[in-house]
């Protein structure tokens, strides 16, 4: 990936984070291949849309491909599981960027899944060695501190999910080799 594309990727993710809409669309000089886990969720859908608008080729990995019936030509939908490292390595091979915007909510919420997803993604990146894509992980606001050292107040209803995401962030912070 060229330095120009790295800067554009940063601008792409920053525009999503800060809701920049008046700056106009920034197109990559060279379209990137982006793989997105969680592309059907609240944030994931927005990332997919923005990446497609910028001319990138996007592969969304989902448990049920039928949830994405309308597909423009540069959007590919594959069935997969972020918790299977060998499958993840195959899916992300050849991509420049992989985005994890997964959620473990639902009727059978499993918030430890955030850390397991991180472990699976890191294992897959290690398998790809020097050809591994960049990893961007989307998480919640539970790790924010205001002031430094003091975490923001989180409603009790979200406490377990925030803990799960914070545990995965702690895991990612231990990784130095990918």
N, C-alpha and C positions, 0 to 999 in steps of 0.2 A: 504494500500500500504506500502510495506516495505521501509526502508530507502535506501536500495540498489537500489530498483526500482526507487525511487525518484531521486537518483543521476544519474541513467542511463537515466531517462527521461530528466534531465537537459542536460546531454551529448548529447542526441538525438536532442534536440532543439538547443543546441549550435552548433552542427555540421551542422545543416541546416542553421543557421544564418551565420556561418563563412565559409561555403562551404568546410568543412573538407572532403577530399576524400582519402587522403593517409594514414589515421589512421586505415583503415580496418573497417569492419562492427562489431559493438558491439551488441551482442545478449543479450536480457534480460534473467536473471535467470528464471524468471516466465513471460511468455508472458502476456502483458496487453491487456485489452479491451479498444480500443480507438475509440471515435466517432468524426467524422470530418464534420463540416459544411464548405462548400466552397471547398470541395475536388476535384472539377472539374476545379478549377481556376489555375492560374499560380503557385502560391505558394502551394495551397492545393494539387495539383497533386504530387508535390515533397514530401510533408509530407506523403501522402498516400503511395507512393512508398517506402520511407525510413522506415516507420513503418512496412510495409509488409516484406521488406528485413530483418528486425530485428526480424521477427517471431511473431509480434503482430497480434491480431485479430482486424480488422478495419471495422467500419461501417461508410459509407459515406451517409450523408443525403443530398438529392438533390431535386430540384423542378421537374426534369424530369429524372427518372431512366434510360431511354433508352440512355442517353448520356454516360453511362458506360457499354457497352455491354460485354467486356472481363473481367471476374472476376475470380481470383484465389480463391480456397476454403476458405481462411481466410479473404476474402473481402465480405462484405455484403453491398448492396445498398438499401436504403429505400427512399421513397418519403416523403418529409417533408418540413416544413417552420420554419426557425430560429425565426421568429417573433411571433410564437404561443407558449407561455410558457408551457401550459399543454401538448402539443404535444412534446415539447423539453424535458420536465421532463420524459415522457414515453420513449423517444428515448435514453436518456443518463443514465437512471436507470441501475445500474449494471456495468457501465463502471468505469475505474479508472481515465480516462482522457477524457476531451472533448476539441477539438480544434476548434476555430472560425477563419477561414480564408476567411470569406465572403467578397463579393464585391457588391457594390451598383451602379456600373457603368452601362453603356448600353444606349439603346435608351431613356429610361425613368429614367435617373439617379436620385437617391434619397439619397443624402449623409447623411441626418438625420437618415437614416436607420441603420447606424453604432451604434448610441446610442440606437435606439429601439431594435436592436439585442442584445446589451449588457443588456438592461433592461429585455428582455425576458429570456436570459441565466441566469441572476442572480435570477430572479423569480423562474425559474426551479430548480436551485441549492438550493434555500431556501426550496422549496417543498420537496426536498430529504433529507434535514437536515444533519445528521451526515453521511449519506451514499452518499452524493454528491461527484462526481468526482472532480479532479483538473481541472481548466479551464486555457487554454493557448489561448491568443488572438494574432493574427498576424496582425500587422498594418504597415503603411508606415513610411517613414523617416521624415515626417513633424514635429514630436515632438522633433527631435534631436536639441540640442543646441550646437553651436560652435562659440565663447566660451560660457561658462555657462551663461544662461540668454538671449542669442541671438539665435533665431531660424535660421536654415539654410535657404538659399534662395530657394523658390519654384517657378517654372514657373507658370505664371498666369493661364494657362490652367488647372492646377491641384489644384488651390487654394481652390475651393469649396470642393473637395474630402478631401484634407488635413484638412480643417476646420471640416468636418464631423468626420474624424478619431480622431482629437484632442479633439473634444467635447465628443466622446465616451471614450477616455482615461481619460478625466476629470471626467466623470461619474464613471468609474471603480475605480478611486482613492478615491472616497467617500465611497466605499464599504468596510466594516470592518468585516462582519459577515459570509462570505462564502469564 
